[in-house]
């Protein structure tokens, strides 16, 4: 849905419909169905690299990711919370 770059980080907003293996012994597996499709999932993800010590503003070798996930059905109710979390990224706590 969206991909942006700001504050030395990458922000992604996307929906996926995961396909997972069926449970061994389940009626689906017994019927020969090897996988099943889950309801659409909504993801919000932030990727960034921590700066190296004594390297100024250059990127380092430590990848940091933050991912929030919910069903697409529930996303409307949680979007405000997800926005708050994304907007708070990189802000220092009040002293």
HUJOCOR-V952704 format. One record per residue. N is the residue number from 0. RES is the residue in one letter. PSI is psi in radians with two decimals (NA if undefined). OMEGA is omega in whole degrees, -180 to 180 (999 if undefined). NEAR is the number of other C-alpha atoms within 10 Angstrom. Layout:
N:RES:PSI:OMEGA:NEAR, N:RES:PSI:OMEGA:NEAR
This chain:
0:X:-0.70:180:9, 1:X:2.59:174:8, 2:X:2.13:-180:12, 3:X:2.84:177:10, 4:X:2.22:176:12, 5:X:2.71:178:7, 6:X:0.70:179:9, 7:X:0.54:179:14, 8:X:2.83:177:16, 9:X:2.32:-177:15, 10:X:2.24:-179:19, 11:X:2.45:177:15, 12:X:2.00:-174:15, 13:X:2.82:179:14, 14:X:2.42:178:15, 15:X:2.61:174:13, 16:X:1.61:-176:13, 17:X:2.55:173:11, 18:X:2.17:-176:11, 19:X:2.78:177:11, 20:X:2.59:174:12, 21:X:2.78:179:17, 22:X:2.23:179:14, 23:X:2.34:179:10, 24:X:-0.16:180:9, 25:X:2.89:180:11, 26:X:-0.59:178:11, 27:X:-0.80:-179:15, 28:X:-0.71:179:15, 29:X:-0.48:179:12, 30:X:0.06:177:9, 31:X:0.05:178:10, 32:X:2.06:-175:13, 33:X:-0.43:-178:13, 34:X:2.85:174:13, 35:X:2.59:-178:14, 36:X:2.25:178:11, 37:X:2.85:176:12, 38:X:2.67:179:13, 39:X:2.39:180:14, 40:X:2.41:178:17, 41:X:2.25:-178:20, 42:X:2.50:168:19, 43:X:2.16:-174:22, 44:X:2.49:173:17, 45:X:2.29:174:19, 46:X:2.41:173:16, 47:X:2.84:174:18, 48:X:2.29:177:16, 49:X:2.46:179:16, 50:X:2.61:175:16, 51:X:2.57:175:13, 52:X:2.45:177:10, 53:X:0.46:-179:7, 54:X:0.23:-180:9, 55:X:-2.31:-175:8, 56:X:0.11:-178:11, 57:X:2.71:-178:12, 58:X:2.67:-179:15, 59:X:-2.71:-176:13, 60:X:0.01:-178:9, 61:X:1.98:178:11, 62:X:2.27:178:11, 63:X:2.28:177:11, 64:X:2.52:174:13, 65:X:2.18:180:13, 66:X:2.31:174:14, 67:X:2.46:-175:14, 68:X:2.41:173:16, 69:X:2.97:175:16, 70:X:2.64:178:17, 71:X:-0.59:180:18, 72:X:-0.67:-178:12, 73:X:-0.17:-174:12, 74:X:-0.70:-180:16, 75:X:-0.70:179:10, 76:X:-0.45:-176:10, 77:X:-0.11:-176:14, 78:X:-0.76:180:14, 79:X:-0.76:178:11, 80:X:-0.78:178:12, 81:X:-0.74:178:18, 82:X:-0.76:179:11, 83:X:-0.76:-180:10, 84:X:-0.82:179:13, 85:X:-0.80:-179:17, 86:X:-0.46:-179:10, 87:X:-0.23:-177:11, 88:X:2.27:177:12, 89:X:-0.14:179:10, 90:X:2.39:179:7, 91:X:2.52:177:7, 92:X:2.63:179:6, 93:X:2.45:180:4, 94:X:NA:999:3
